[in-house]
Amino acid sequence: MTCLPTHTDKKLGLVIDLDTCVGCQACVTACKEWNTGGHMAPLTDIDPYGGDVDGVWFNRVHSYEHTTEAGGRTVNFPRSCLHCETPACVTVCPTGASYKRASDGIVLIDESKCIGCKLCSWACPYGAREFDTDVGVMKKCTLCVDRIYNDNLAEEDRVPACVAACPTSARHFGDLGDPASAVSQLVASRGGVDLMPEMGYKPTNKYLPPRAHTERAASVAAPRLEAVKAEGGFLGWVDRMLSN
Amino acid sequence: MHPAFSVVFFTTATGAGYGLLALLGVLGGLGFIPADFWLGLIGMGLALGLIAAGLLSSAGHLGRPERAWRAFSQWRSSWLSREGVASVATFIPAGLFGLGWVFFGRTGWVTVAGLLAAIGAVVTVCTTGMIYASLKPIAQWHSRYTLPGYLIFSVMTGSVLLNSLLQAFAIGSNPVVAAALLLTLLGWGWKLATWRYNDRLEIATTANTATGLAGGTVRSLEWPHTEENYLLKEMGFRIARKHAAKLRGITQALAFALPALFLLAVLFALPWPLVAVLSVLAAIVQFAGILVERWLFFAEAKHTVTLYYGR
């Protein structure tokens, strides 16, 4: 049913730190690697080695130049499904293929019911859904639903592939419905924000803005090195004579 | 938004078909149009043919058309599902009305079926309009102009079609010509008002709110990919914006100005078959014009995802 649940027991989602993301694309690659064999497999690539390459990805990293009065900076910006509380992508679905889980709030697609009308991708303001032209159905981030509950994985690996891969800990996974959770605390302490709050989709995922510029930067100049002992020999004698 | 021809044709054809069906249902059902066998057969055939062709065309737009039957299930939340239910449900009274009119002449139940078909037609066009009007990420569609626009263009193209049908049977009447002319002028005015509104839109969603980066400017430095992906092909369509002014001119000429001129000429009591030729010409030219209008409706619509790409 594409009506939304009135309440979800958990609000599982991601917190993405725009301050520490270095734009290395490791999360993108890890996502593709896991999910092309996962719940929504395959993430089809069209003409992967040709000049007109296209394909399905759940996670894309943009780079922006953010210029304010305080100066400019490069911000790397990972973009994926935000698992919104009121996702129109679900309610517009005519077949019941799209749904939001009442247990954990994850937004998923039942591929076997999808007719490929693409209306859900029009309804998503964030561009989270990508159409698989080869299979003829819509695909999207599953929050690695086949990892986070997977008893065959070691407990520390039961996080989305993108979170596990991030080398700078810019991605955090947890229950954003629980104010005591580590991710909720992080959002509170760093002033995490919603993307396009004016759209009213109430995204679960939060973004931590880059930290403000600071004047308290450490001095980068190292002290000049001094000789451990006076130089001997002829050059030492010249040095001493000229220093006098 | 990418103007897929299947969808452009679908909304144009079903709009005209449902408009004609509604007018035939009301005017035929209440006896303003004679219960003639050939008029009924060709009129209802044209209306239902346009609707069926449009619906088949829209099915061609699907990735998995063999599962299209599933689209009737989610009418509680989805306007697209409601459109599917309404369009199929309308076939029942429309079919009965057509059969009754053609084979049994006009009796009580035929009138009821005609009125029910007209209600079904209006409801279906409303659901089509709401599919677009309910999409918040596309500001040009999520406006108070969209739903009335679909209804006006539907009854406008339907009335011009009805006039050409009646004129072809040499039973045209000035009130029908005048109504088609006035509706064409109303459609013209509505389209101009819609464009004026869209051109002055101040959209609250910007690259700043899209990225959560407050203040200053946010400039796209690098895309995540080198080639166009699904998002850019489907939602980042830009070709038409270059030619928007010309295409708006073509739309106005074909959809409104020329049909209005032809209908005006018909009003001035030209001899038959000249009035029939002009009336049919008005319907054909207007259909082509609405195809261009619908193409622009998509091509000029800007989806918020393009903000992520600096477009």
Interface residues (C-beta under 8 A of the other chain):
Chain A: M1 T2 C3 L4 L18 Q25 V28 D52 V53 D54 G55 V56 W57 R60 V61 H62 S63 Y64 E65 H66 T67 T68 E69 T74 V75 F77 R79 A88 V90 T91 V92 C93 P94 T95 G96 A97 K113 C114 I115 G116 C117 K118 L119 S121 W122 A123 C124 P125 Y126 G127 E130 F131 D132 T133 V135 G136 V137 M138 V193 D194 L195 M196 P197 E198 M199 G200 Y207 P209 P210
Chain B: M1 H61 L62 G63 R64 P65 R67 A68 R70 A71 F72 S73 Q74 R76 S77 S78 W79 L80 S81 G84 I131 S134 L135 K136 P137 I138 A204 T205 A207 T209 A210 T211 G212 L213 A214 G215 G216 T217 V218 R219 S220 L221 E222 W223 P224 H225 T226 E227 E228 N229 Y230 L231 E234 M235 H303 T304 V305 Y308 Y309
